[in-house]
């Protein structure tokens, strides 16, 4: 009816499967192996734990400590390692502690 408007000639470029690059259905990465991967990771974790037994599988054994400063000191977190006094009380030599998977922090004090 009115005006010199552009003649609509819209190319429907975004029809699924016709897009450029990674969005193209041909190139889309499927996730059909999600359950299988989950199972494999779980099995690998169990195998690693069994292989490392009796050492802790999740890395060295660390103490639970209060963080410094007023803002955080009501919380708990994992510390760097046990003090030499704590090891002495548990009758564990400090060089032996590392070999059985116990973290040692010679700077921390009780």
C-alpha positions in Angstrom: 0.0 0.0 0.0 2.4 2.7 0.9 6.0 3.7 0.7 9.2 2.6 -1.0 9.8 -0.3 1.4 12.2 -3.2 0.9 10.6 -6.1 -0.8 10.6 -8.8 1.9 12.9 -11.6 0.9 13.9 -13.2 4.1 16.3 -16.2 3.8 15.4 -18.6 6.6 19.0 -19.3 7.4 18.5 -20.7 10.8 16.5 -23.8 9.9 18.1 -26.5 12.1 20.6 -28.5 10.2 21.4 -25.7 7.8 23.5 -23.6 10.1 27.2 -22.7 9.7 29.9 -24.3 11.8 29.3 -26.2 15.0 25.6 -25.4 15.1 25.1 -27.5 12.0 23.2 -30.7 12.9 25.8 -32.7 11.0 28.5 -31.4 13.2 26.6 -31.4 16.5 28.3 -33.3 19.3 25.9 -35.8 20.7 26.0 -36.8 24.4 24.7 -40.4 23.9 27.6 -41.7 25.9 27.0 -39.7 29.0 25.8 -42.6 31.1 28.7 -44.8 29.8 31.3 -42.1 30.6 29.8 -41.7 34.1 30.1 -45.4 34.7 33.7 -45.5 33.4 34.8 -42.6 35.6 33.2 -44.2 38.6 34.9 -47.6 37.8 38.2 -45.8 37.4 37.9 -44.0 40.7 37.1 -47.3 42.4 40.0 -49.1 40.8 42.3 -46.2 41.8 41.1 -46.4 45.4 41.6 -50.2 45.5 45.1 -49.8 44.0 46.1 -47.2 46.6 44.5 -49.0 49.5 45.2 -48.5 52.5 46.4 -45.0 51.5 43.6 -42.3 51.0 42.5 -42.1 47.4 41.5 -38.4 47.5 45.1 -37.3 48.1 46.9 -36.9 51.4 45.0 -37.0 54.7 44.7 -33.4 56.0 43.6 -31.9 59.3 40.4 -29.8 59.7 41.3 -26.2 60.7 39.7 -22.9 61.4 40.7 -20.2 58.8 42.3 -17.0 60.0 40.5 -13.6 60.3 37.2 -12.8 61.9 35.2 -13.1 58.7 36.0 -16.8 58.2 37.1 -18.2 61.5 33.7 -19.7 62.4 34.0 -22.0 59.4 36.1 -25.1 59.0 38.4 -26.1 56.1 41.1 -28.6 55.3 44.5 -27.5 56.5 47.9 -28.1 54.8 49.1 -30.8 57.2 49.3 -32.1 60.7 51.7 -30.5 63.2 54.8 -32.3 64.4 53.2 -32.4 67.9 50.0 -34.0 66.6 52.1 -36.7 64.8 54.2 -37.2 68.0 51.0 -37.8 70.0 49.8 -40.3 67.4 53.2 -42.0 67.6 53.9 -41.5 63.8 57.4 -40.5 62.8 57.3 -37.5 60.5 59.2 -39.0 57.6 57.0 -42.1 57.8 53.8 -40.1 57.7 54.3 -38.9 54.1 54.8 -42.5 52.9 51.4 -43.6 54.3 49.5 -40.6 52.9 49.4 -38.2 55.8 50.2 -34.5 55.1 52.8 -32.9 57.4 53.1 -29.1 58.0 56.2 -28.3 60.0 55.2 -24.6 60.3 51.8 -25.0 61.9 51.7 -24.8 65.6 49.3 -26.1 68.2 
